[in-house]
Amino acid sequence: MMEPNPIALKISEACSAARIGRTCLYEAIKSGELRALKRGKSTLILRDDLVRWIEGLPPVKANPNPTQRA
């Protein structure tokens, strides 16, 4: 069982916590947007780095005319 607030997350845990897919997470790592660490064969994401990356994502733009759909 995973502890409530682990310092580091495995890829599957980071995906679950961020509600994103593995491909999206690996793309963020590959592009340098999200820092990843290696411990042996395991790839780890620090919780604070994951939160910082999510907070840096662009906001959803408000629809200036809410009665019209795109």
C-alpha positions in Angstrom: 0.0 0.0 0.0 1.3 3.4 -0.9 1.9 5.9 1.8 -0.4 9.0 1.8 2.2 11.6 0.7 5.3 9.9 -0.7 8.2 12.1 -1.6 8.9 10.3 -4.9 6.5 8.5 -7.2 7.0 5.7 -9.7 5.7 6.4 -13.2 2.4 4.5 -12.7 1.9 6.4 -9.4 2.7 9.8 -11.0 0.2 9.0 -13.8 -2.5 8.1 -11.3 -1.8 11.2 -9.1 -1.8 13.6 -12.1 -4.7 11.8 -13.9 -2.6 11.6 -17.1 -1.4 8.8 -19.4 2.1 7.3 -19.5 2.8 8.8 -23.0 2.0 12.3 -21.8 4.2 11.9 -18.7 7.1 10.4 -20.7 6.8 13.3 -23.3 7.0 15.8 -20.5 10.1 14.1 -19.2 11.7 13.8 -22.7 11.1 17.5 -23.4 12.6 18.6 -20.1 9.4 20.0 -18.8 9.3 17.5 -16.0 12.4 16.2 -14.1 12.8 12.5 -13.6 15.3 10.6 -11.5 16.7 7.1 -11.9 17.2 4.7 -9.1 18.5 1.5 -10.6 15.9 0.6 -13.3 13.2 2.7 -11.6 12.2 6.1 -12.9 11.0 8.4 -10.1 9.3 11.7 -10.1 9.5 13.9 -7.1 6.0 14.9 -5.8 6.9 18.6 -5.7 8.2 18.5 -9.3 5.0 16.8 -10.5 2.9 19.5 -8.7 5.0 22.3 -10.2 4.7 20.8 -13.7 0.9 20.5 -13.4 0.6 24.0 -12.0 2.6 25.2 -15.0 0.2 23.8 -17.6 -1.7 26.4 -19.5 -5.2 27.3 -18.2 -8.3 26.6 -20.1 -9.4 29.7 -22.0 -12.9 31.0 -21.1 -15.3 31.0 -24.0 -16.2 34.7 -24.6 -19.6 33.8 -25.9 -20.9 30.8 -23.7 -24.0 30.4 -25.7 -22.0 29.3 -28.8 -20.2 26.0 -29.0 -17.0 25.6 -30.9 
